[in-house]
């Protein structure tokens, strides 16, 4: 079972970011709609995303198309 630690973020594109440490799953809720889960994301990548000055830019450069994902809603 996935237990997300979900946090709202100030971003033009991203609304919420969640991470499950046990399964290395990153969940992104987009402001325009859609929830995506990225698998096999190292914890260091999650922490870098949360610390980035622009969450959306960091996501585009370092996560999108880098990890397997699925749309969950």
DOZA-169046 format. One record per atom (N, C-alpha, C, O): residue number from 1; residue in one letter; atom name; x, y, z. Coordinates in Angstrom, 3 decimals, padded with zeros to 6 digits, m for minus. Layout:
<pts>
NUM, A, CA, X, Y, Z
...
</pts>
This chain:
<pts>
1, X, N, 000.842, m001.185, 000.000
1, X, CA, 000.000, 000.000, 000.000
1, X, C, 000.884, 001.244, 000.000
1, X, O, 001.876, 001.308, 000.727
2, X, N, 000.527, 002.219, m000.807
2, X, CA, 001.296, 003.452, m000.896
2, X, C, 000.763, 004.444, 000.131
2, X, O, m000.434, 004.725, 000.185
3, X, N, 001.677, 004.969, 000.944
3, X, CA, 001.325, 005.998, 001.921
3, X, C, 002.117, 007.246, 001.570
3, X, O, 003.302, 007.356, 001.885
4, X, N, 001.453, 008.177, 000.919
4, X, CA, 002.102, 009.382, 000.431
4, X, C, 002.234, 010.434, 001.522
4, X, O, 001.315, 010.674, 002.305
5, X, N, 003.402, 011.047, 001.546
5, X, CA, 003.630, 012.265, 002.314
5, X, C, 003.394, 013.383, 001.308
5, X, O, 004.286, 013.692, 000.519
6, X, N, 002.199, 014.004, 001.316
6, X, CA, 001.787, 014.958, 000.284
6, X, C, 001.905, 016.383, 000.810
6, X, O, 001.484, 016.700, 001.923
7, X, N, 002.506, 017.245, m000.049
7, X, CA, 002.681, 018.639, 000.343
7, X, C, 002.250, 019.558, m000.795
7, X, O, 002.567, 019.304, m001.957
8, X, N, 001.518, 020.636, m000.457
8, X, CA, 001.204, 021.632, m001.483
8, X, C, 002.464, 022.416, m001.830
8, X, O, 003.328, 022.619, m000.978
9, X, N, 002.567, 022.853, m003.078
9, X, CA, 003.726, 023.642, m003.496
9, X, C, 003.254, 024.887, m004.228
9, X, O, 002.175, 024.910, m004.819
10, X, N, 004.086, 025.924, m004.176
10, X, CA, 003.807, 027.155, m004.913
10, X, C, 004.442, 027.004, m006.285
10, X, O, 005.654, 027.149, m006.448
11, X, N, 003.617, 026.715, m007.247
11, X, CA, 004.086, 026.481, m008.601
11, X, C, 002.961, 026.809, m009.562
11, X, O, 001.786, 026.616, m009.248
12, X, N, 003.320, 027.298, m010.718
12, X, CA, 002.317, 027.607, m011.737
12, X, C, 001.702, 026.326, m012.290
12, X, O, 000.522, 026.305, m012.642
13, X, N, 002.498, 025.251, m012.368
13, X, CA, 002.042, 024.006, m012.997
13, X, C, 001.681, 022.897, m012.014
13, X, O, 000.769, 022.112, m012.275
14, X, N, 002.385, 022.825, m010.892
14, X, CA, 002.195, 021.731, m009.945
14, X, C, 001.415, 022.208, m008.731
14, X, O, 001.673, 023.295, m008.215
15, X, N, 000.459, 021.401, m008.268
15, X, CA, m000.348, 021.765, m007.108
15, X, C, 000.127, 021.034, m005.854
15, X, O, 000.304, 021.641, m004.797
16, X, N, 000.331, 019.724, m005.985
16, X, CA, 000.737, 018.894, m004.848
16, X, C, 001.835, 017.942, m005.280
16, X, O, 001.867, 017.474, m006.418
17, X, N, 002.732, 017.668, m004.349
17, X, CA, 003.777, 016.680, m004.586
17, X, C, 003.750, 015.715, m003.415
17, X, O, 003.794, 016.123, m002.255
18, X, N, 003.678, 014.429, m003.735
18, X, CA, 003.687, 013.394, m002.702
18, X, C, 004.825, 012.430, m002.949
18, X, O, 005.279, 012.257, m004.079
19, X, N, 005.281, 011.804, m001.875
19, X, CA, 006.360, 010.824, m002.018
19, X, C, 006.163, 009.711, m001.002
19, X, O, 005.878, 009.963, 000.169
20, X, N, 006.319, 008.481, m001.467
20, X, CA, 006.274, 007.320, m000.585
20, X, C, 007.683, 006.740, m000.509
20, X, O, 008.202, 006.207, m001.490
21, X, N, 008.290, 006.853, 000.665
21, X, CA, 009.674, 006.421, 000.868
21, X, C, 009.837, 004.912, 000.715
21, X, O, 010.876, 004.449, 000.244
22, X, N, 008.841, 004.153, 001.098
22, X, CA, 008.941, 002.689, 001.057
22, X, C, 008.969, 002.145, m000.372
22, X, O, 009.665, 001.172, m000.662
23, X, N, 008.197, 002.789, m001.266
23, X, CA, 008.095, 002.283, m002.638
23, X, C, 008.824, 003.153, m003.661
23, X, O, 008.827, 002.843, m004.852
24, X, N, 009.444, 004.245, m003.198
24, X, CA, 010.148, 005.192, m004.089
24, X, C, 009.220, 005.714, m005.176
24, X, O, 009.595, 005.817, m006.344
25, X, N, 007.991, 006.042, m004.761
25, X, CA, 006.979, 006.543, m005.691
25, X, C, 006.742, 008.027, m005.459
25, X, O, 006.470, 008.464, m004.340
26, X, N, 006.850, 008.788, m006.535
26, X, CA, 006.607, 010.228, m006.506
26, X, C, 005.257, 010.482, m007.175
26, X, O, 005.008, 009.997, m008.279
27, X, N, 004.394, 011.237, m006.511
27, X, CA, 003.090, 011.555, m007.077
27, X, C, 003.002, 013.059, m007.300
27, X, O, 003.300, 013.851, m006.406
28, X, N, 002.588, 013.438, m008.502
28, X, CA, 002.452, 014.845, m008.864
28, X, C, 001.001, 015.125, m009.241
28, X, O, 000.427, 014.434, m010.083
29, X, N, 000.415, 016.136, m008.616
29, X, CA, m000.919, 016.603, m008.976
29, X, C, m000.732, 017.925, m009.715
29, X, O, m000.191, 018.884, m009.167
30, X, N, m001.183, 017.961, m010.954
30, X, CA, m001.020, 019.144, m011.793
30, X, C, m002.210, 020.080, m011.651
30, X, O, m003.347, 019.630, m011.513
31, X, N, m001.950, 021.370, m011.684
31, X, CA, m003.016, 022.369, m011.569
31, X, C, m004.002, 022.275, m012.734
31, X, O, m005.196, 022.516, m012.553
32, X, N, m003.525, 021.935, m013.896
32, X, CA, m004.393, 021.827, m015.072
32, X, C, m005.209, 020.539, m015.070
32, X, O, m006.050, 020.332, m015.945
33, X, N, m004.963, 019.681, m014.095
33, X, CA, m005.661, 018.406, m014.007
33, X, C, m004.721, 017.256, m014.254
33, X, O, m003.742, 017.389, m014.989
34, X, N, m005.005, 016.155, m013.658
34, X, CA, m004.193, 014.959, m013.824
34, X, C, m003.304, 014.696, m012.622
34, X, O, m002.691, 015.599, m012.053
35, X, N, m003.261, 013.432, m012.262
35, X, CA, m002.393, 012.956, m011.191
35, X, C, m001.531, 011.852, m011.781
35, X, O, m002.041, 010.902, m012.376
36, X, N, m000.233, 011.983, m011.613
36, X, CA, 000.720, 011.019, m012.163
36, X, C, 001.595, 010.463, m011.061
36, X, O, 001.995, 011.181, m010.143
37, X, N, 001.889, 009.176, m011.161
37, X, CA, 002.816, 008.519, m010.229
37, X, C, 004.053, 008.074, m010.988
37, X, O, 003.968, 007.357, m011.986
38, X, N, 005.187, 008.507, m010.502
38, X, CA, 006.492, 008.155, m011.078
38, X, C, 007.141, 007.146, m010.153
38, X, O, 007.222, 007.360, m008.944
39, X, N, 007.605, 006.043, m010.725
39, X, CA, 008.170, 004.949, m009.940
39, X, C, 009.690, 004.969, m009.994
39, X, O, 010.296, 005.529, m010.907
40, X, N, 010.286, 004.340, m008.982
40, X, CA, 011.746, 004.173, m008.886
40, X, C, 012.467, 005.512, m008.786
40, X, O, 013.578, 005.661, m009.294
41, X, N, 011.841, 006.477, m008.139
41, X, CA, 012.436, 007.802, m007.967
41, X, C, 013.212, 007.819, m006.648
41, X, O, 012.617, 007.664, m005.582
42, X, N, 014.522, 008.005, m006.710
42, X, CA, 015.310, 008.034, m005.474
42, X, C, 014.873, 009.176, m004.543
42, X, O, 014.412, 010.224, m004.996
43, X, N, 015.025, 008.952, m003.272
43, X, CA, 014.639, 009.959, m002.284
43, X, C, 015.399, 011.270, m002.511
43, X, O, 014.853, 012.349, m002.283
44, X, N, 016.632, 011.181, m002.953
44, X, CA, 017.435, 012.390, m003.206
44, X, C, 016.808, 013.241, m004.316
44, X, O, 016.884, 014.469, m004.272
45, X, N, 016.195, 012.601, m005.300
45, X, CA, 015.538, 013.328, m006.391
45, X, C, 014.299, 014.058, m005.853
45, X, O, 014.030, 015.198, m006.231
46, X, N, 013.558, 013.396, m004.977
46, X, CA, 012.401, 014.027, m004.342
46, X, C, 012.834, 015.252, m003.533
46, X, O, 012.224, 016.316, m003.642
47, X, N, 013.881, 015.103, m002.724
47, X, CA, 014.343, 016.224, m001.898
47, X, C, 014.840, 017.382, m002.767
47, X, O, 014.609, 018.546, m002.439
48, X, N, 015.514, 017.070, m003.860
48, X, CA, 015.982, 018.116, m004.775
48, X, C, 014.791, 018.850, m005.393
48, X, O, 014.829, 020.071, m005.544
49, X, N, 013.735, 018.118, m005.752
49, X, CA, 012.528, 018.729, m006.305
49, X, C, 011.898, 019.675, m005.292
49, X, O, 011.525, 020.796, m005.637
50, X, N, 011.779, 019.233, m004.056
50, X, CA, 011.147, 020.053, m003.031
50, X, C, 011.977, 021.293, m002.693
50, X, O, 011.424, 022.315, m002.286
51, X, N, 013.301, 021.209, m002.860
51, X, CA, 014.187, 022.332, m002.533
51, X, C, 014.417, 023.271, m003.713
51, X, O, 014.994, 024.345, m003.544
52, X, N, 013.976, 022.881, m004.892
52, X, CA, 014.239, 023.663, m006.101
52, X, C, 013.523, 025.014, m006.055
52, X, O, 012.404, 025.105, m005.551
53, X, N, 014.162, 026.064, m006.581
53, X, CA, 013.500, 027.367, m006.629
53, X, C, 012.270, 027.372, m007.534
53, X, O, 011.332, 028.136, m007.308
54, X, N, 012.277, 026.518, m008.560
54, X, CA, 011.111, 026.355, m009.435
54, X, C, 010.803, 024.861, m009.527
54, X, O, 011.524, 024.105, m010.177
55, X, N, 009.725, 024.452, m008.868
55, X, CA, 009.346, 023.042, m008.877
55, X, C, 009.033, 022.562, m010.294
55, X, O, 009.429, 021.465, m010.689
56, X, N, 008.320, 023.393, m011.054
56, X, CA, 007.938, 023.006, m012.414
56, X, C, 009.142, 022.823, m013.326
56, X, O, 009.212, 021.844, m014.069
57, X, N, 010.087, 023.752, m013.278
57, X, CA, 011.288, 023.642, m014.108
57, X, C, 012.114, 022.435, m013.709
57, X, O, 012.622, 021.715, m014.568
58, X, N, 012.249, 022.213, m012.420
58, X, CA, 013.014, 021.059, m011.942
58, X, C, 012.358, 019.757, m012.396
58, X, O, 013.038, 018.831, m012.838
59, X, N, 011.036, 019.697, m012.284
59, X, CA, 010.307, 018.522, m012.737
59, X, C, 010.563, 018.268, m014.221
59, X, O, 010.863, 017.142, m014.615
60, X, N, 010.444, 019.308, m015.041
60, X, CA, 010.645, 019.170, m016.491
60, X, C, 012.047, 018.665, m016.826
60, X, O, 012.211, 017.815, m017.702
61, X, N, 013.051, 019.185, m016.131
61, X, CA, 014.453, 018.851, m016.443
61, X, C, 014.909, 017.512, m015.884
61, X, O, 015.685, 016.804, m016.527
62, X, N, 014.432, 017.153, m014.683
62, X, CA, 015.032, 016.029, m013.969
62, X, C, 014.122, 014.830, m013.707
62, X, O, 014.598, 013.777, m013.283
63, X, N, 012.829, 014.976, m013.953
63, X, CA, 011.915, 013.873, m013.622
63, X, C, 011.084, 013.431, m014.831
63, X, O, 011.019, 012.241, m015.141
64, X, N, 010.458, 014.379, m015.503
64, X, CA, 009.620, 014.040, m016.660
64, X, C, 010.451, 013.274, m017.688
64, X, O, 011.559, 013.685, m018.034
65, X, N, 009.915, 012.178, m018.162
65, X, CA, 010.564, 011.304, m019.153
65, X, C, 011.846, 010.636, m018.650
65, X, O, 012.595, 010.068, m019.444
66, X, N, 012.103, 010.698, m017.349
66, X, CA, 013.285, 010.042, m016.782
66, X, C, 012.925, 008.781, m015.991
66, X, O, 013.763, 007.903, m015.788
67, X, N, 011.677, 008.708, m015.552
67, X, CA, 011.236, 007.599, m014.707
67, X, C, 009.943, 007.013, m015.261
67, X, O, 009.153, 007.729, m015.877
68, X, N, 009.718, 005.716, m015.047
68, X, CA, 008.443, 005.128, m015.480
68, X, C, 007.289, 005.764, m014.699
68, X, O, 007.415, 006.062, m013.512
69, X, N, 006.170, 005.962, m015.387
69, X, CA, 005.047, 006.630, m014.719
69, X, C, 003.726, 006.060, m015.205
69, X, O, 003.654, 005.329, m016.193
70, X, N, 002.681, 006.426, m014.464
70, X, CA, 001.320, 006.086, m014.855
70, X, C, 000.411, 007.237, m014.443
70, X, O, 000.636, 007.896, m013.427
71, X, N, m000.610, 007.461, m015.245
71, X, CA, m001.623, 008.455, m014.901
71, X, C, m002.647, 007.744, m014.033
71, X, O, m003.192, 006.712, m014.424
72, X, N, m002.912, 008.305, m012.837
72, X, CA, m003.852, 007.650, m011.928
72, X, C, m005.205, 008.346, m011.882
72, X, O, m006.179, 007.763, m011.405
73, X, N, m005.283, 009.567, m012.362
73, X, CA, m006.598, 010.236, m012.501
73, X, C, m006.440, 011.503, m013.303
73, X, O, m007.419, 012.212, m013.535
</pts>
